[in-house]
């Protein structure tokens, strides 16, 4: 596929829930697949409504092949029963999320894979392969990943279309358990679509959330015999947000080391970091972490067991962190964690069964306590640091950041079986 100079966001015929066939739109929606805390989160969503989208994004069966086939069969059944229906004409979709003072608006569409999209994290090959097998079996993109771009900060081009469209009656509106109100509009007017296209062809995007899904889109296209640039497999479902108008929130992603007991984690430090016991609850521990200068982490073994790690040994940092990267990368908390603590001090294998990644501090602490392991609680990295490194082709350690608000899953799906346009 020949690369393009800018972003090409293509309209598609969205696949959406028929409101009359489900108990409510809220009951069939879900967070992104990698945010759902398994298994309790999956069970909670499955019991909310028999048609909850989690049955497609996180099917459970004895083996991967069966899981993927089950999702594909479920999708086919829901479409044939009229639970999911396809919009009559191709559209881009304006998507709004609002909670208190937080407001995010963007465009959902099928983004061409040959445009200037900057990753900032590496991926886990096993996760990409699993997601690819699921999408291949179902021939569908179930959930949009989150991309950001920097516009002019004014209501022109794509931004002007968005601001105009949100004055109309939405296709759907609902509020999820987390307090976010979601609204969706279809953009089908040719003049609006042209204005959006003209604007975006001058932009480049940063992957804010969804590196594994983007890598999955690329893998599926590469493995598709005879696929051309016009093939539905040559693009992938995304939410594109202009952060000059709607700045993203950036949060940390925490690590859970289920096979490393807290006592061993502290004993093995052997002077590599200063370690101090933190009294109080989780909120106080995280406040202490935010106030600590330089590299720092909180180790948690349970809801009443917190230690602050800071002041790493400079000689150890010098020996273990790569020298062929910018200083900003070398000083990232995630870089120090993986290069020094995980690889050199604790010798933790880089495998999903040995390192868990959780977005919520409470869930990370609870999971560590349940397994008798250790949670490493992190601070967020600024969007500007992430973007600057990405523009220089430097990727951060995987799962270094959590951008949001993340698009809810279940508002609009995209099929890849040839009838989406």
C-alpha distance (Angstrom), angle and dihedral (degrees) to the residues before:
residue distance angle dihedral
X1 . . .
X2 3.80 . .
X3 3.81 113.4 .
X4 3.80 120.4 -115.0
X5 3.79 127.1 -138.2
X6 3.80 95.2 -122.3
X7 3.79 144.2 5.8
X8 3.81 120.3 -58.4
X9 3.81 111.8 -163.2
X10 3.79 108.4 -172.7
X11 3.81 127.6 -155.5
X12 3.80 117.3 -119.9
X13 3.79 138.7 179.5
X14 3.76 102.3 -97.9
X15 3.79 121.4 -138.9
X16 3.80 109.0 -138.5
X17 3.79 139.7 172.4
X18 3.80 116.3 -93.8
X19 3.83 101.5 -124.9
X20 3.79 93.1 -144.7
X21 3.84 91.6 57.6
X22 3.81 98.1 55.5
X23 3.80 133.6 55.9
X24 3.82 90.6 -118.7
X25 3.78 138.6 -30.4
X26 3.80 89.9 -111.7
X27 3.81 90.9 56.3
X28 3.81 93.4 56.9
X29 3.81 97.5 44.6
X30 3.81 127.4 93.6
X31 3.78 141.2 -177.2
X32 3.84 115.0 -102.5
X33 3.80 113.7 -66.3
X34 3.82 94.1 -105.2
X35 3.81 93.2 51.8
X36 3.81 96.7 53.8
X37 3.82 107.1 100.9
X38 3.76 105.9 -132.7
X39 2.97 136.0 -107.1
X40 3.82 101.2 1.5
X41 3.79 93.3 42.3
X42 3.80 92.2 51.8
X43 3.82 92.3 50.1
X44 3.80 91.3 48.4
X45 3.80 91.5 53.0
X46 3.81 94.6 42.9
X47 3.79 91.3 54.5
X48 3.82 93.2 47.3
X49 3.82 90.9 73.5
X50 3.83 132.8 -16.3
X51 3.81 88.4 -122.8
X52 3.80 97.4 51.4
X53 3.81 111.5 146.4
X54 3.82 90.8 -124.5
X55 3.81 87.2 80.8
X56 3.82 86.9 66.7
X57 3.82 101.8 38.4
X58 3.82 97.4 39.2
X59 3.81 109.1 23.3
X60 3.77 113.8 171.4
X61 3.78 125.4 -145.7
X62 3.78 139.0 134.4
X63 3.80 96.7 -80.8
X64 3.82 138.7 13.1
X65 3.80 96.1 -105.6
X66 3.79 91.5 53.5
X67 3.81 91.5 46.7
X68 3.78 93.1 52.6
X69 3.80 93.5 45.4
X70 3.80 89.5 48.4
X71 3.81 91.2 54.9
X72 3.80 91.4 48.6
X73 3.81 92.0 49.0
X74 3.81 91.1 47.3
X75 3.81 91.5 51.3
X76 3.81 91.5 49.2
X77 3.82 91.6 48.7
X78 3.80 94.2 48.1
X79 3.81 90.8 50.1
X80 3.80 93.3 47.9
X81 3.83 90.7 47.9
X82 3.80 92.0 50.6
X83 3.80 94.6 -115.6
X84 3.81 88.6 122.2
X85 3.80 116.2 35.6
X86 3.79 130.5 -175.0
X87 3.79 122.6 -123.3
X88 3.78 113.7 -113.6
X89 3.81 98.4 -123.1
X90 3.79 136.6 28.1
X91 3.79 114.8 -91.9
X92 3.75 145.7 165.4
X93 3.78 111.1 -128.3
X94 3.80 126.7 -135.1
X95 3.80 107.5 -145.0
X96 3.80 124.3 -165.4
X97 3.81 128.3 -169.4
X98 3.79 120.6 -173.8
X99 3.81 133.6 176.0
X100 3.78 120.3 158.7
X101 3.79 107.7 -52.0
X102 3.82 92.8 -11.6
X103 3.81 113.9 101.1
X104 3.79 125.2 169.4
X105 3.80 127.9 174.8
X106 3.77 128.2 177.7
X107 3.79 147.2 142.4
X108 3.80 126.1 -90.2
X109 3.79 115.0 -153.9
X110 3.80 145.7 124.9
X111 3.80 106.2 -76.2
X112 3.79 118.2 -152.8
X113 3.80 110.3 -117.3
X114 3.82 93.8 -138.8
X115 3.80 96.0 67.2
X116 3.82 128.8 100.7
X117 3.81 101.8 -78.4
X118 3.80 116.4 159.7
X119 3.80 120.1 -150.1
X120 3.78 118.2 -157.4
X121 3.79 100.6 -173.7
X122 3.77 138.4 48.9
X123 3.79 121.7 -119.8
X124 3.79 137.4 -130.1
X125 3.84 107.7 -114.1
X126 3.81 93.6 -146.6
X127 3.81 91.4 56.3
X128 3.81 92.5 48.4
X129 3.78 91.1 50.6
X130 3.81 92.4 49.3
X131 3.83 92.9 48.5
X132 3.82 90.4 45.9
X133 3.79 91.7 52.0
X134 3.81 90.3 50.0
X135 3.83 94.9 49.0
X136 3.80 91.7 43.0
X137 3.80 92.6 53.0
X138 3.80 93.9 45.2
X139 3.84 96.6 36.5
X140 3.78 88.8 -141.3
X141 3.80 144.7 104.4
X142 3.81 103.3 -131.0
X143 3.80 100.3 -173.8
X144 3.81 136.8 19.9
X145 3.77 119.6 -118.6
X146 3.81 118.6 -136.6
X147 3.82 120.3 -107.9
X148 3.79 128.7 173.7
X149 3.79 132.8 -155.8
X150 3.80 133.6 178.1
X151 3.78 115.4 -117.2
X152 3.78 128.2 179.0
X153 3.79 94.2 -81.3
X154 3.80 89.9 -118.4
X155 3.80 133.0 101.2
X156 3.79 95.4 -98.9
X157 3.80 133.4 116.7
X158 3.80 112.8 -4.9
X159 3.81 90.7 -1.6
X160 3.80 91.2 57.7
X161 3.79 91.3 52.3
X162 3.81 91.4 49.9
X163 3.80 93.8 49.5
X164 3.79 91.1 48.4
X165 3.81 95.3 46.4
X166 3.82 95.3 51.3
X167 3.80 89.4 64.0
X168 3.81 88.5 68.9
X169 3.79 129.7 79.8
X170 3.85 108.1 -82.3
X171 3.78 126.0 -123.8
X172 3.77 88.0 -125.1
X173 3.78 140.9 -3.3
X174 3.80 129.3 -170.1
X175 3.79 141.7 149.8
X176 3.80 122.5 -131.1
X177 3.80 129.7 -146.7
X178 3.79 91.8 -96.8
X179 3.80 89.8 64.6
X180 3.81 96.7 -106.7
X181 3.80 117.6 137.5
X182 3.82 112.6 -144.5
X183 3.82 126.6 -160.0
X184 3.80 129.9 177.3
X185 3.84 132.5 -165.1
X186 3.81 131.1 -178.1
X187 3.82 119.5 -129.2
X188 3.80 110.1 -155.5
X189 3.81 104.4 143.7
X190 3.84 108.1 116.8
X191 3.81 92.5 -138.8
X192 3.81 91.5 53.2
X193 3.79 92.1 46.9
X194 3.81 90.5 50.0
X195 3.82 91.8 49.5
X196 3.80 90.3 51.5
X197 3.80 92.7 47.3
X198 3.81 93.5 48.0
X199 3.81 90.1 52.1
X200 3.80 98.5 44.7
X201 3.79 95.0 47.8
X202 3.83 85.6 71.4
X203 3.82 94.2 52.9
X204 3.77 140.7 81.0
X205 3.79 124.1 -153.3
X206 3.78 136.4 -138.2
X207 3.79 118.8 -146.3
X208 3.78 101.8 -121.3
X209 3.81 97.3 174.3
X210 3.78 129.3 -1.2
X211 3.82 109.2 51.7
X212 3.79 91.3 151.5
X213 3.80 92.5 50.9
X214 3.82 91.6 48.1
X215 3.80 90.2 50.0
X216 3.80 87.1 47.5
X217 3.80 91.8 54.2
X218 3.81 89.2 51.5
X219 3.81 92.6 47.0
X220 3.80 92.3 50.5
X221 3.80 92.5 50.3
X222 3.81 92.7 48.0
X223 3.79 91.1 49.8
X224 3.79 94.5 46.6
X225 3.83 108.4 100.9
X226 3.78 112.3 -131.1
X227 3.82 95.1 -0.9
X228 3.80 112.2 158.2
X229 3.79 132.7 -162.0
X230 3.80 87.7 -92.6
X231 3.79 93.9 55.0
X232 3.83 118.0 110.7
X233 3.82 85.6 -125.4
X234 3.83 88.9 63.3
X235 3.82 91.0 71.6
X236 3.78 136.9 43.2
X237 3.78 138.6 -149.7
X238 3.82 113.1 -94.6
X239 3.79 143.3 160.0
X240 3.81 109.1 -133.9
X241 3.83 116.4 -158.8
X242 3.80 127.5 -171.8
X243 3.81 101.1 -137.1
X244 3.80 91.9 -168.4
X245 3.82 85.2 72.6
X246 3.81 101.3 24.3
X247 3.83 110.7 29.5
X248 3.77 113.5 -153.7
X249 3.77 123.1 -122.3
X250 3.80 113.3 -120.4
X251 3.80 122.1 -151.5
X252 3.77 134.9 170.4
X253 3.80 126.9 -103.6
X254 3.78 112.5 -137.1
X255 3.80 128.7 -143.2
X256 3.79 126.7 -130.5
X257 3.81 117.1 -161.6
X258 3.82 102.7 -167.1
X259 3.82 95.8 -176.6
X260 3.82 97.7 47.8
X261 3.84 112.9 83.7
X262 3.82 113.3 -146.1
X263 3.80 93.3 -119.5
X264 3.80 91.3 55.3
X265 3.81 91.8 45.0
X266 3.81 89.8 57.3
X267 3.80 95.8 40.7
X268 3.80 93.2 51.0
X269 3.81 91.9 55.8
X270 3.81 89.2 79.9
X271 3.77 93.3 179.9
X272 3.81 96.7 -40.9
X273 3.82 89.1 119.7
X274 3.76 135.8 9.1
X275 3.81 108.3 -106.4
X276 3.81 123.7 -160.0
X277 3.79 130.1 178.8
X278 3.80 113.1 -119.1
X279 3.79 117.6 -148.0
X280 3.76 121.4 -147.9
X281 3.77 135.5 30.4
X282 3.79 135.4 -35.9
X283 3.79 94.6 -89.3
X284 3.81 91.3 55.6
X285 3.80 91.2 47.7
X286 3.80 91.8 52.7
X287 3.80 91.0 47.0
X288 3.81 89.6 53.4
X289 3.81 89.6 49.7
X290 3.81 92.7 52.4
X291 3.80 91.0 50.8
X292 3.82 95.3 49.8
X293 3.83 114.8 100.8
X294 3.79 121.6 -135.2
X295 3.79 125.2 7.6
X296 3.80 112.7 -10.3
X297 3.80 142.5 155.7
X298 3.79 138.6 179.8
X299 3.80 117.9 -130.5
X300 3.80 114.1 -153.1
X301 3.78 128.8 -171.3
X302 3.79 95.6 173.0
X303 3.81 143.5 -28.6
X304 3.83 92.4 -60.6
X305 3.82 101.8 33.0
X306 3.82 116.7 84.8
X307 3.81 132.7 153.1
X308 3.80 126.9 -178.3
X309 3.81 116.1 -139.5
X310 3.81 118.4 -161.8
X311 3.82 142.8 135.3
X312 3.84 97.6 56.2
X313 3.80 118.2 -156.1
X314 3.85 105.3 -89.9
X315 3.79 92.1 -147.2
X316 3.80 91.0 53.7
X317 3.81 91.0 50.0
X318 3.78 90.7 50.4
X319 3.80 92.9 50.8
X320 3.79 98.6 44.9
X321 3.83 108.5 35.3
X322 3.80 119.8 80.7
X323 3.79 115.6 -104.5
X324 3.82 96.5 -155.6
X325 3.81 93.3 76.4
X326 3.83 132.0 80.2
X327 3.78 117.5 -87.8
X328 3.81 90.0 -114.1
X329 3.81 88.6 61.1
X330 3.81 93.2 45.4
X331 3.81 90.4 54.9
X332 3.81 97.1 49.5
X333 3.80 113.5 119.2
X334 3.81 89.3 -132.1
X335 3.82 91.1 53.2
X336 3.79 92.2 51.7
X337 3.79 92.1 44.6
X338 3.80 95.0 53.2
X339 3.80 100.1 34.4
X340 3.79 97.8 41.1
X341 3.80 113.0 20.2
X342 3.81 103.1 29.4
X343 3.81 98.9 34.8
X344 3.81 105.2 29.3
X345 3.81 108.5 23.2
X346 3.80 105.4 30.3
X347 3.84 100.0 20.8
X348 3.82 93.5 -141.2
X349 3.85 113.3 177.0
X350 3.78 113.8 -119.8
X351 3.79 93.9 -119.3
X352 3.82 132.9 120.0
X353 3.82 91.8 -117.8
X354 3.82 90.7 56.7
X355 3.82 101.6 39.5
X356 3.79 123.7 39.8
X357 3.81 122.8 -167.8
X358 3.81 118.0 -148.2
X359 3.79 129.7 175.2
X360 3.80 98.5 -154.7
X361 3.80 121.8 67.9
X362 3.80 94.4 -147.0
X363 3.80 92.0 51.7
X364 3.82 91.7 48.5
X365 3.81 92.3 51.6
X366 3.80 92.5 45.7
X367 3.80 92.9 49.2
X368 3.81 92.7 48.3
X369 3.81 90.6 50.8
X370 3.81 91.9 47.7
X371 3.81 91.8 55.1
X372 3.79 97.0 37.0
X373 3.79 87.8 -116.6
X374 3.79 138.3 120.3
X375 3.79 131.2 -91.7
X376 3.81 117.8 -151.4
X377 3.79 107.4 -153.3
X378 3.79 116.1 -154.1
X379 3.82 142.1 -163.7
X380 3.80 124.4 -124.2
X381 3.81 124.4 -101.3
X382 3.81 117.3 -134.6
X383 3.82 119.4 -104.2
X384 3.81 89.8 -125.4
X385 3.82 92.3 57.2
X386 3.79 90.6 48.1
X387 3.80 92.6 48.8
X388 3.81 94.7 46.6
X389 3.80 92.3 51.9
X390 3.82 91.7 45.5
X391 3.80 91.8 51.3
X392 3.82 88.0 56.6
X393 3.79 90.7 50.6
X394 3.81 93.3 -107.7
X395 3.79 116.6 138.4
X396 3.77 123.1 -155.2
X397 3.79 123.9 -131.6
X398 3.79 107.9 -75.8
X399 3.78 118.5 -86.1
X400 3.80 91.7 16.4
X401 3.78 97.5 140.2
X402 3.77 142.3 24.2
X403 3.79 114.5 -147.8
X404 3.75 121.1 -166.7
X405 2.87 171.5 -72.7
X406 3.80 84.4 -2.0
X407 3.79 117.6 -148.4
X408 3.77 113.3 -101.1
X409 3.79 116.1 -114.9
X410 3.78 118.0 -122.6
X411 3.82 102.6 40.0
X412 3.80 95.4 99.6
X413 3.82 132.5 -3.4
X414 3.79 130.7 -167.2
X415 3.79 126.0 -138.8
X416 3.80 123.6 -146.8
X417 3.78 99.3 -164.6
X418 3.77 95.9 101.7
X419 3.80 102.7 -93.4
X420 3.77 101.3 85.0
X421 3.83 95.9 94.3
